[in-house]
Structures are given as structure tokens and as C-alpha cells.
Amino acid sequence: MATLLFFFLMAVSAVSAGEDAFIGVNLGTDLSAMPSPTQVVALLKAQNIRHIRLYDADRTMLLALANTGIQVMVSVPNDQLIGIGQSNATAANWVARNVIAHVPATNITAIAVGSEVLSALPNAAPVLVSALKFIHSALVASNLDRQIRVSTPHSSSIILDSFPPSQAFFNRSWDPVMVPLLKFLQSTDSYLMLNVYPYYDYVQSNGVIPLDYALFRPLPPNKEAVDANTLLHYTNVFEAIVDAAYFAMSYLNITNIPIVVTESGWPSKGGSAEPDATLDNANTYNSNLIRHVLNNTGTPKHPGIAVSTYIYELYNEDLRPGSVSEKNWGLFNADGVPVYTLHLTGAGTVLANDTTNQTFCVAREGADKKMLQAALDWACGPGKVDCSPLLQGQPCYEPNNVLTHATYAFNAYFQLMAKSPGTCDFKGVATVTTTDPSHGTCIFPGSGGRNSTFVNGTSLAPSSNSTASGCLSLFFYSGGSFTSSVIIGFLVLSAVLL
């Protein structure tokens, strides 16, 4: 314990505040399945995305990015790593062909040498540091070493005993690589590249990690994870992993290397064995991640210190092999249509793919009527939605059925809560749409900016992880007629976390 506290105190202020954090995107590995480079760049501009990571150094993409000012991270693919790590000349040729030929028109600011080499290509590990040094030497020869940083992305799996973070350390079998690698990053003023996937940590924990903890949803103090050695409180998996990396570096007496997260995200669709790969969870994670990063929140160990992050990934990859979730990490479909609408109120304009701000919450077609009724009761009762327009004789009474009345109530709550992530779920019977559900004289909240209300506070909308019981119907349907009744009973809210 004393040793851990020594390392903590030694490292607590070693990483100094620098530039503001940024959000970037990973373009993906299969360019042939994506729109043309010109179309990709047009989307980046429309979404105000100023940082992009390529998994190679595709010439047509680099040309399309010229004169845009977008900061580009190019990559040495794993299949070229060994050749570059064994030959200074090969490294110099790679830099000449893929970097020098494109700057300054294309704003290349980083080179990722390989990807998760220690875990994915361990036979290349002995030449990894040589590859970094050879690439850097070629940049020095062209006076580009201060403009372009060189590093290599790591899987967070190389960090062992990652909680509590203060006890974390890199897999000791990789010390012959990690020690000189970190010293190289330190000497070249570069940063540790780390891939952070709370989704996989959650799935592989077999229920130990709560979903809300993985999704950045607010936690009450008694649900926060506390590092007993430092007394730091952790409210999400992302911060815990990043701090574990900081502590792992300090264990090797390296305390002044910043971290850039080169991959993080959440899949929006999964197979039968992937129940938590959903649109709502992906939206919640990425929206909260973007807000967290752009607010320069930092981590409990280094509050206010930027942790710039590249979201994985810009487009879905329908042709990618593997599970259903592997194909569905994208923010956009190949046609440029958002897979879901991010909710980024207060997070600036980057990735504001809700370009019209006209989004609504509606009941799912085919949803179970009893579940719709229960959710409707909640919204019009504890959810504090004004459901008076649904009463007989009011504009939204017709059509008089549970689906359309639930849609009105769901949307009213969604708008009331400022479209916050997780407030359009209602145990899976609601979904977000850009189609205005208003009809006739029934104008829905949020339609054309009318009747919308925004409040601050914690949402209590029932999500897939909340429980609400003991509440009799506030509104119920009998023989096609709509009747108001009195709530008899009580509502039990147990750890409603969004």
C-alpha cells in the first residue's frame, strides 16, 4: 500500500495540462465498402469532424483530405511492420511515399505504427520499437518530427490487474518492449495510444460490471467504484481503464506521457448472443463519451487533463467477417445516413448528426400492448408528462389507441428531458425517429420548436435497466374508450440509473 501511494503521489501531477481534448473518428479498414473519398470528406466537413484516423495511408483518401485542415493520423499496417522494423531504408521509403508526398497540403499530424501489435502480432514485437525509431528518423530528416508524432496503438488487454487502477501494471513479459517504447515516446514528446472498449469489458465480466457503469450513466455515490489505495472514485469503465494505463506507466517510472484513446465505441446491433449491442446503448455510450471528452473532464487521477479520443468508427462495415456486432460499430451507414441520432446538447458542433434537431420518441410498431400501457402510465404519472391533450375532446385523443397515445407521452417525456441519452427506451418499447408524429391539430412537443420544454436533472424514465412496479393504470382502455382514473398504490423506483 505504501509503495502504491508513493507511485500515486509521484505521478499525480506529472502529466500537465495541454491543448483541449478532441474527438476524432476511425475511418475503418475496408475502404472499398465505403463511399468515395470525396463523399467521406464531405461528411467529415458537414459533421465538423476535424480529426480522422486511417488504418493505412491510402493515397486517394489523403488527396481528398488535402486543403481541408482536417488532422490526419495515418497508419503502418501490421503486414508492413516487420519489413519497416528491419530496415531504415524501408521506413524512409514508406515515409517518403505516404507522408512527404502529401504534406503540407494534407495535414498529417500522427503516424500509428501497427495496431495492437503485442496482442495481435506478437512475432513482430521484437522489431516494434525499431520500426518506431526508423519512422521517426525519416521524419527528422525532413524536419517533420515536431509536426508529426509517432506511436503505436495498444489493446487495453496488455494492462493486468486493471482494478483498482492503482494496482495496474503492464504484462511483465512485454517489459523488454514496453520500457524502451515508453522511453521513446517520452524522448520524442509523443503519447501512448490506447484502445479502450468498455463494451468488451462489460460483456466479459459476466455481470460483475454494471451496464450503467460501462455506459457513463450517472451513478449514486454508493454505486461508484472506489480505489482503496488512492480513495479515487470511478463512475465509468472508460476512466478506470485510462487511469490503469497511467498507473501502469508509473510502475515503470514513466510519469509524463499523455494518453490518446485511438479506438472506443459501442456496437448498435448484435446477434442473439449479443443482447447489449443495441441502438440505445450505442447512442448512450457515444453521446456520453463525446460530451465527457469535449468537456475536458479528464480522469480521477488527472482531472482536467485532455484524453482525446477517436470513435470507432465512422461507417458500419456490412462486409466485415465475424459476429453481427463486428459489422455495426459505425455512426453512419454507407449512404451517410446516421445509424442513430447522437444527443450532444452542450457538447459543441462536432458530430452533431441531428442536423435539424427534429427528433422524436415514438412507440415501436408491434410492441406488446401491456408494456406500452405500463410505460404510458409511468410517463403520465411519475414521469410528470402533461397528458391532458390525450383526454377525450382534446386535440390528441384520436386515434384512441394505446400505440398513438403512448407515442405522444413518450415523446413528451423525451422532449421534457432534453432528448438525453436513455430517455427514449421505456423497456424497449420506444425508439427515436426523425419523422414528426404530429397529425391534424395534434402538435407533438418538439415539432417545429413548439411546445418543447427542457429541464435539468436526472432522468427517471424507465429504461431497460430500471424497475417500476406496484403502479395501477393512470390511463386505461376499455372497449375502445379512453378513461382517466386515479392512481391507487405506489411506485417503487429502485436504483433507476440512466
Salt bridges, closest charged atoms under 4 A:
ASP175 OD2 - ARG172 NE 2.64
ASP189 OD2 - ARG146 NH2 3.56
ASP189 OD2 - ARG149 NH2 3.36
ASP212 OD1 - ARG217 NH1 3.04
GLU224 OE1 - HIS233 ND1 2.95
GLU239 OE2 - HIS292 NE2 3.02
GLU263 OE2 - ARG53 NH1 2.98
ASP280 OD2 - ARG217 NH2 3.56
GLU317 OE2 - ARG320 NH1 3.63
GLU326 OE1 - ARG320 NE 3.28
